[in-house]
Amino acid sequence: MKTAVIILGHGSRSTDADTAIRAIVQGVMKAGKFAVVEHAFLQYVPPSLQDVLARCVDQNVDRIVIVPFFLQAGAHVTRDIPELVERARKQYPSVDIIVTGYVGAHPLMARIVEDLVDSSSPEYGSEITSPPLPLPCKRRD
């Protein structure tokens, strides 16, 4: 089964605001598990979800998994994304389009917060105000 992953962000008018999402896309691509890995935005900047869905379908994928890159279940997560996905399912009935839970609800978020706090400790230097990508992460097995 040929799977595409779309990491769906909010979008921002700020220059380089998409740096984090692009880095995550690169990391997922590097893992090599999925045929296609792209990012899309709901507003302000391209590419739109509709455009990326069309690109994925043009690459003959069987399944598209959309990962909402949001921290909270606001209107975009609870209303806008489901509406867009429902339209896409009607437009592309032969493709299985799935939406995962939003990133902020994932159980590993607590560990990410711990890493950020640990990274701000004196052994790492001063307070982090604009972190470089990727952030330092400690494995906890």
Backbone torsions as a table, in degrees:
resi	resn	phi	psi	omega
1	MET	NA	127.8	-179.6
2	LYS	-90.4	116.2	-174.4
3	THR	-111.9	136.2	172.1
4	ALA	-110.6	144.1	176.0
5	VAL	-117.8	130.7	174.8
6	ILE	-118.5	118.3	174.9
7	ILE	-91.9	113.8	-170.9
8	LEU	-103.4	113.9	178.7
9	GLY	-104.7	175.3	-179.9
10	HIS	-71.7	-48.8	-172.8
11	GLY	101.0	150.1	-177.9
12	SER	-151.9	150.0	175.2
13	ARG	-80.5	-12.9	-177.9
14	SER	-70.8	136.0	177.8
15	THR	-61.8	136.8	177.6
16	ASP	64.5	15.3	178.1
17	ALA	-67.3	-17.7	-178.6
18	ASP	-90.4	7.8	-177.5
19	THR	-57.8	-44.8	-177.5
20	ALA	-64.2	-46.0	-177.6
21	ILE	-67.1	-35.7	177.4
22	ARG	-65.6	-38.8	178.4
23	ALA	-65.3	-38.6	178.3
24	ILE	-66.8	-42.1	176.4
25	VAL	-58.1	-45.1	179.5
26	GLN	-61.4	-41.3	178.8
27	GLY	-63.5	-41.7	178.8
28	VAL	-68.1	-40.1	177.7
29	MET	-61.6	-43.7	-177.6
30	LYS	-61.2	-32.4	178.4
31	ALA	-63.1	-27.0	173.8
32	GLY	74.7	16.5	-177.9
33	LYS	-82.0	-22.8	-171.4
34	PHE	-123.4	145.1	-177.4
35	ALA	-65.8	-37.4	-176.6
36	VAL	-135.8	134.9	173.6
37	VAL	-135.5	121.7	-177.0
38	GLU	-136.5	168.6	171.0
39	HIS	-121.3	156.8	176.8
40	ALA	-147.4	164.1	179.3
41	PHE	-130.4	149.2	178.5
42	LEU	-77.7	-33.8	-177.6
43	GLN	-153.6	167.4	175.3
44	TYR	76.8	-44.4	-174.7
45	VAL	-137.6	152.6	173.3
46	PRO	-79.3	164.5	0.6
47	PRO	-84.5	148.6	177.4
48	SER	-80.4	160.8	176.9
49	LEU	-59.3	-42.2	-179.3
50	GLN	-60.1	-42.4	-180.0
51	ASP	-66.1	-41.4	-178.7
52	VAL	-71.4	-37.7	174.7
53	LEU	-57.6	-45.6	179.8
54	ALA	-62.0	-41.5	178.1
55	ARG	-62.3	-40.8	179.5
56	CYS	-64.5	-44.9	179.1
57	VAL	-61.9	-39.2	178.0
58	ASP	-62.8	-21.3	178.5
59	GLN	-92.6	13.7	174.6
60	ASN	58.1	43.5	175.9
61	VAL	-79.6	153.6	177.1
62	ASP	-92.6	-26.7	-173.5
63	ARG	-143.3	138.4	175.1
64	ILE	-122.2	124.7	178.1
65	VAL	-110.9	119.5	-179.3
66	ILE	-99.9	125.7	179.1
67	VAL	-109.8	106.2	178.7
68	PRO	-69.0	113.1	-178.1
69	PHE	-88.2	66.8	-177.9
70	PHE	-128.7	149.3	180.0
71	LEU	-90.1	-25.5	-177.1
72	GLN	-129.9	157.9	179.9
73	ALA	-88.1	64.6	176.9
74	GLY	-83.3	-163.9	-175.4
75	ALA	-60.4	-35.5	179.4
76	HIS	-63.7	-43.7	-177.7
77	VAL	-72.7	-41.6	-173.9
78	THR	-88.2	-23.2	-176.4
79	ARG	-123.1	-56.0	-170.8
80	ASP	-66.8	-48.1	-178.7
81	ILE	-63.9	-47.8	177.3
82	PRO	-57.3	-37.6	178.5
83	GLU	-65.4	-45.4	179.3
84	LEU	-63.3	-39.8	-179.2
85	VAL	-68.9	-39.4	178.4
86	GLU	-61.0	-42.3	176.6
87	ARG	-63.2	-41.5	-179.7
88	ALA	-65.4	-38.5	178.5
89	ARG	-62.6	-36.1	177.2
90	LYS	-71.6	-36.7	-178.7
91	GLN	-72.8	-33.6	-177.3
92	TYR	-125.2	68.2	-174.4
93	PRO	-65.3	-20.3	-178.9
94	SER	-86.0	-4.3	-179.6
95	VAL	-109.3	133.1	176.6
96	ASP	-81.0	112.7	-178.6
97	ILE	-109.5	119.8	-174.4
98	ILE	-120.6	144.8	173.8
99	VAL	-117.8	126.7	177.0
100	THR	-79.9	176.9	169.0
101	GLY	-65.0	159.4	179.2
102	TYR	-75.0	151.0	-172.2
103	VAL	-56.2	-41.5	-176.4
104	GLY	-62.1	-21.2	-179.6
105	ALA	-89.9	-4.0	-177.8
106	HIS	-69.9	139.2	-178.0
107	PRO	-60.7	-22.4	179.3
108	LEU	-75.9	-7.7	179.0
109	MET	-59.8	-36.8	178.2
110	ALA	-61.8	-39.2	178.7
111	ARG	-68.7	-34.8	177.3
112	ILE	-64.4	-43.6	177.5
113	VAL	-61.0	-43.3	176.9
114	GLU	-58.3	-45.3	178.4
115	ASP	-59.3	-43.3	179.8
116	LEU	-63.2	-41.8	178.4
117	VAL	-65.7	-46.1	178.1
118	ASP	-59.2	-38.4	-178.9
119	SER	-68.9	-19.2	-180.0
120	SER	-91.8	1.5	-178.8
121	SER	-72.2	162.4	-176.4
122	PRO	-55.1	-30.1	-179.2
123	GLU	-65.9	-18.1	177.2
124	TYR	-99.0	-2.6	-179.5
125	GLY	103.8	-154.3	-174.2
126	SER	-75.7	176.1	-179.7
127	GLU	-57.0	139.8	179.2
128	ILE	-86.9	118.3	179.1
129	THR	-107.3	-30.6	177.8
130	SER	-142.0	88.4	-172.1
131	PRO	-66.3	140.8	172.0
132	PRO	-72.3	161.5	177.7
133	LEU	-108.6	139.7	-5.1
134	PRO	-80.7	158.0	177.8
135	LEU	-69.8	147.5	175.9
136	PRO	-67.6	132.8	179.9
137	CYS	-128.4	135.2	176.0
138	LYS	-98.5	132.7	175.4
139	ARG	-77.9	135.2	175.2
140	ARG	-120.9	106.7	-178.1
141	ASP	-95.2	NA	NA
